[in-house]
Amino acid sequence: MYTFWKRTSPPPSLNTFDAPDREKCTARRARTNTPLQALVLLNDPTYVEASRALAGRMLTEAGRDPAARINFAFRLATARRPTAKERQVLRDIAEREAAVYHKDPDAARKLLQVGESKVNTKLDAGELAAWTTVASVILNLDETITKQ
């Protein structure tokens, strides 16, 4: 991800994540977790677009099996396989969201238009939107966003 960085202040979205200014060296950043950070990760166009890109990879590279798609994305994001319970929760989300987006194709198109990258038109919009939501859940896991 490329962003403009000013000398005295980090980009606004990084302020939310307590990024230090560039006036002094910081050996270790403080770890925080605030509701504003969750809002940025769930709603900022950059993160929505990243979720869509991951969902596109899930659909094109992981096959048709929902469990294989979940394993693929989870492993990319966390470097481990999901537990059976995690896999089931994500599968339930995928099924619920697919039903919503197939009933309301306009909502699917609206979600897929977020960001600047082009949408893969070969993929079903409702399915891509549903898996975008699943990818967003995976990318918003604490272990995905926090380096331990």
Secondary structure as UniProt FT lines:
FT   HELIX           12..16
FT   TURN            17..18
FT   TURN            22..23
FT   HELIX           35..43
FT   HELIX           45..61
FT   HELIX           66..78
FT   HELIX           84..103
FT   HELIX           105..112
FT   TURN            121..122
FT   HELIX           125..139
FT   HELIX           142..145
//
